[in-house]
Amino acid sequence: MKLYYTPGACSLADHIALTESGLSFEADKVDLKDKTTENGGDYAAINPKGYVPALGLDDGGVLTENVAILTYISDRSGRLMPGGDLGRYRLLEALAYISTELHKGFAPFFKPGSSDEDKAAARKTLGNRFALFEEQIDGQEFILGPEMSVADCYLFVMLFWAKGKVDLDLPPNLTSYFDRLSKREGVRKALSEEGLD
Ligand SMILES: N[C@@H](CCC(=O)N[C@@H](CS)C(=O)NCC(=O)O)C(=O)O
């Protein structure tokens, strides 16, 4: 498997998930402006969507979209998925929320020319949307219970942006959750491989 990523982008979630999963993989850095990869690939041909992440599969196929890639990593490794009858659906519920309600909520902070009003409105919305997880994490180790899941990998990146790009004041449970995740070996390894430590 080969992960196509850009340092600090949402593909960091997949990078952390792969590292934590124990699956063997390679990583290839994408220059999003030139649509080239560090190993000399034509990224526009690899992933016509033009954005990261993409996961090159061993049979030559390419999988895109964080929700699909993260679920695939969890299925392939048999790890990073909550247990119980509803575990798989709780995971998809969390991934969908992170993707559509949090990830896309950061758009004004990445889009050149966004107004201060747009950024202020986005900051407020993000604060409200993080609040749901602040309640959910109360008294538990990870977002879906006592075991880490790929949803934690994705939420970690949202918190990483909230601190680094948005300067959002995170509430106490999410602050200690972020600190706990930051200390994990797999998380540190992925950050280090992206030059972010
Ligand atoms: N729907 C995609 C969105 C991925 C996405 O937003 N990627 C950003 C980085 S976080 C990107 O590559 N942006 C560059 C571009 O769109 O040209 C997913 O969830 O995987």
The ligand as an SDF file (V2000), in Angstrom:
LIG
                    3D

 20 19  0  0  0  0  0  0  0  0999 V2000
  -13.4360   14.8310    0.4710 N   0  0  0  0  0  0  0  0  0  0  0  0
  -12.0030   14.6740    0.6540 C   0  0  0  0  0  0  0  0  0  0  0  0
  -11.4040   16.0360    0.9620 C   0  0  0  0  0  0  0  0  0  0  0  0
   -9.9040   15.9620    1.0840 C   0  0  0  0  0  0  0  0  0  0  0  0
   -9.3000   17.3470    1.2580 C   0  0  0  0  0  0  0  0  0  0  0  0
  -10.0000   18.3150    1.6520 O   0  0  0  0  0  0  0  0  0  0  0  0
   -7.9870   17.4390    0.9940 N   0  0  0  0  0  0  0  0  0  0  0  0
   -7.2670   18.6960    1.0900 C   0  0  0  0  0  0  0  0  0  0  0  0
   -6.1890   18.6380    2.1690 C   0  0  0  0  0  0  0  0  0  0  0  0
   -6.9050   18.5210    3.7930 S   0  0  0  0  0  0  0  0  0  0  0  0
   -6.5520   18.9650   -0.2170 C   0  0  0  0  0  0  0  0  0  0  0  0
   -5.8400   18.1090   -0.7230 O   0  0  0  0  0  0  0  0  0  0  0  0
   -6.7410   20.1730   -0.7720 N   0  0  0  0  0  0  0  0  0  0  0  0
   -6.0590   20.5900   -1.9520 C   0  0  0  0  0  0  0  0  0  0  0  0
   -6.9440   20.7630   -3.1160 C   0  0  0  0  0  0  0  0  0  0  0  0
   -8.1760   20.5840   -3.0090 O   0  0  0  0  0  0  0  0  0  0  0  0
   -6.4120   21.0990   -4.1650 O   0  0  0  0  0  0  0  0  0  0  0  0
  -11.7070   13.6630    1.7590 C   0  0  0  0  0  0  0  0  0  0  0  0
  -12.3910   13.6840    2.7820 O   0  0  0  0  0  0  0  0  0  0  0  0
  -10.7680   12.8570    1.6160 O   0  0  0  0  0  0  0  0  0  0  0  0
  1  2  1  0
  2  3  1  0
  2 18  1  0
  3  4  1  0
  4  5  1  0
  5  6  2  0
  5  7  1  0
  7  8  1  0
  8  9  1  0
  8 11  1  0
  9 10  1  0
 11 12  2  0
 11 13  1  0
 13 14  1  0
 14 15  1  0
 15 16  2  0
 15 17  1  0
 18 19  2  0
 18 20  1  0
M  END
$$$$
